[in-house]
Amino acid sequence: DREGNAKVVDFGIAKGVRDASLTDAGTGMGTVHYVSPEQARGEPATPASDLYATGVVLFEMLTKRLPFEADTPIGVAMLHVNQPPPSPRQFNPAIPPQVEAIILRALAKDPSERFPSAGAFANALRHWDAPEPVRTETALLPATSAPPRREPAVAPHAPVGRQPTAPTRREQPAAPPHVPTRPPTVTGSGRGLPPRSSAPRDDLGCATWLVGAAILIAIVGLLLLAFRVLPGWLDEDGNGSAAVFEIPTPTTAPTATSAATATSELGAAVPTIGAVASPTARAGAPSPTPAVVLETVPDLIGGTMLDAESLLGGRWILVSEESYSDVYPAGVIIAQSPDAGVGLAAGESISVVVSLGPQYVVVPAVTWLTTDEAAAELVAAGFDYVVREEPSVDYPAGIAMWTEPLDVAPPGSTVTLVVSMGDVVLVPDVYGLDEFSATSELNAAGLLVGEIYYSGCDTIVGINPSFNCATFPDGGVAIMSATPHIYVERGASVDLVIYSADL
């Protein structure tokens, strides 16, 4: 509240010691995150169970998380039974080691290893930073077959070291006469006892415990009355129901007699396993645990994500990640978990790995390097290469201009190295053209026309025996000094021989 006082508003972690008949064997009702290991095993709740639940609350307060988390209530209960609690300092290093030790003792699996009482627990927390070990009270846990008995207080004038024997007290074997015994601890006002140490008393008095127990019994009674008289009160906003979780135990199935007794005591139906307990339920036998149906996982490798979603049909959750692959193209599934053919319950997850294609690497920049230097760079980067020469007015002959591809390529692939031939031009083919047309073609290619000769059939056949005077056009170019379709320097001269039928 505004004054800083903590008030209990939720009794979801509480369970009465006589609530064993409220549920069948193997089923517990309560908030599963705070249930003790012995309750999770189907054993009755004890004061030590409340200490365990308080330890869970203290763990949650100091770490902002619960010690045990799982996807299902059954999974949480099994963690309470089998798994040691994690270190609180793992989640909050500011927790002192002494406080961590107190929390872990409260969360001990064995009830006998926890604090003997709530007073001892509170005393340990109150003096967590004490330099010496804090005294904790020792309590005898009463047998479950009979309620605990209070010993009568010592009479004011009783001799020190002797106690009046209660009529119903069970006799204990007497210690040998020669063994000194420690004076017994007596509850009550302590009148007639030797004076205690002047140290302040940390534990609570008997009267305080009795008042607290009476208040707790009254609250539990009011809750039970609400369940019987106002069946729809607790679940108007959906917050009053308690989750019911099934815990597999080696107990035998309940008989019809025990089921009838449980129904009679509760006045309501035993909740169905896996459902939510509601006060409005009526008598009925608990439903058996439904069998988990396993379906065969299909083969998703080689298909796309759309193919996988179509095959799964919404029965499972599809989770994907991406990875490079030299075998599968981008967008194709290359792995899955679980494997195809495995049985899997509906609603579980199936993980797949989708190919990104080959993992590309950067092609080194080789511009303005010589051919040998550029080739060495490509080999060092893990590539093979081929050389292609091209004319260029910007790069001298023998200088690398670029690569194909230019920036990235698959590792180990072949890269084309483009090298400059210098400022060269391709000689056009002007055979058979007249003098004017041949001159125009050569000039357009960047070449000059040198000497022009006119020759008859015999002269030309003497130079080129395959020349056919009968079919060759009169006045056409019959011989060139430069071979067509080769590269020559720009501005070079080409001599021409023109056929003349009159010569």
Secondary structure, 3 states (H helix, E strand, C coil): CCCCCCCCCCCCCCCCCCHHHHCCCCEEECCHHHCCHHHHCCCCCCHHHHHHHHHHHHHHHHHCCCCCCCCCHHHHHHHHHHCCCCCHHHHCCCCCHHHHHHHHHHCCCCHHHCCCCHHHHHHHHHCCCCCCCCCCCCCCCCCCCCCCCCCCCCCCCCCCCCCCCCCCCCCCCCCCCCCCCCCCCCCCCCCCCCCCCCCCCCCCCHHHHHHHHHHHHHHHHHHHHHHHHCCCCCCCCCCCCCEEEECCCCCCCCCHHHHHHHHHHHCCCCCCCCCECCCCCCCCCCCCCCCCCEEECCCCCCCCHHHHHHHHCCCCEEEEEEECCCCCCCCCEEEEECCCCCEEECCCEEEEEEECCCCCEECCCCCCCEHHHHHHHHHHCCCEEEEEEECCCCCCCCEEEEEECCCEECCCCEEEEEEECCCEEECCCCCCCEHHHHHHHHHHCCCEEEEEEEECHHHHHHHCCCCCCCCCCCCEEEEECCCCCCEEECCCEEEEEEECCCC
